């Protein structure tokens, strides 16, 4: 395995940017061993880093919403079917645009 071109930390995640022939790709690792990877190849390491931070933000938001949905289901505020559909909608494949 190649050494990362750039490493950074964000919201408790370790971000690794790797240089490839066609640009830069990134991966992020949580302390709980969760891995987020970017399939997109970016022209610069900065774009790859920004996109990965946005992906981490998305994951953080989904985790927090999952906790809230579980609480609502346990309280009887939402039905099982509502919980299932909302949970599923948050955990579909997402594309993160770097906006650069």
N, C-alpha and C positions, 0 to 999 in steps of 0.2 A: 504494500500500500504506500502511496506517495505521501510525503509530508504535506500538510496544508500550506497553501500559498499565504493565507491570512487566517488568523484566529481572533475571535472576539467573544465577549460575553454580553448577554442581554436577558433580563428578567429571569435569571437563574439558569439560562440555557447556554451551552457552549456552541458557538457558530464556527464552522470551518468552511473556508472558501478554497476551492481547488482550481488551479489553472489547467485547462485542457486545450487541445489544438484549436477548437472553435470558440473559446472564450472561458468564462468562469461559471462554475456550478457550486452550489452550497449544500451543506447539511447542518442540522442543529440537533443537539443531544441534551436531554434534560437529566437532572440528577437521578430521576427515577427510571432511567434507561430508555425513555421514549425517544424515538428518532423521527425527525421531520426532514425530508429531502426535497430539493427543487429539481425537477426534470428540465426546466428551462436553462438554457445556456445564455449568460449575459455578456455583453461586450466589455464590461468593466467590473472590477471587484467591488466597487462602490454600489453599482446597481444590484449585484448579487447579494450584498450585505443588506441593503435596504429591503429587498424583496423577502429575504429570510426573516428580518425583524417583523415585517408585516405578517408573515406566516405564523410566527410565534404569537403575535398579538391575536390573530384569528384563533389559534389553538387555545390561548388563555381565555378568550371570550366564550368559546364553545364549552370549555371546562366549567366556567362559572355559570353559564346558562344551564348546563346539564345538572348542576347541583340545585339550582332554583327549580327546574322542572321536576326533579325528584322530590323536592320538598313539597311542591304543589300537589303532586300525585299522592304522596303520603298523607297530606292534609285533606284530600278529597276535593281539592279545588279544580283539578282536571281529571278526566277519565283516563283509563289505561290506553285507549285508542288515541286520544289526544296526545298523551305523553309519547307514545310510540312514534307517531307521525312527526311531532316536533323534534324528537331526538334524532330520528332518521334524517330529517331535513338538514340538521346541523352537521352531520357526519358524512356528507357526500363529498366527492372529490372537488377540490376548489383550485382555481387558478389565481395566482396573485400577480397582478401587474405592478411592475416597479414604478410606473408613473414617470419614468425619466425618458 
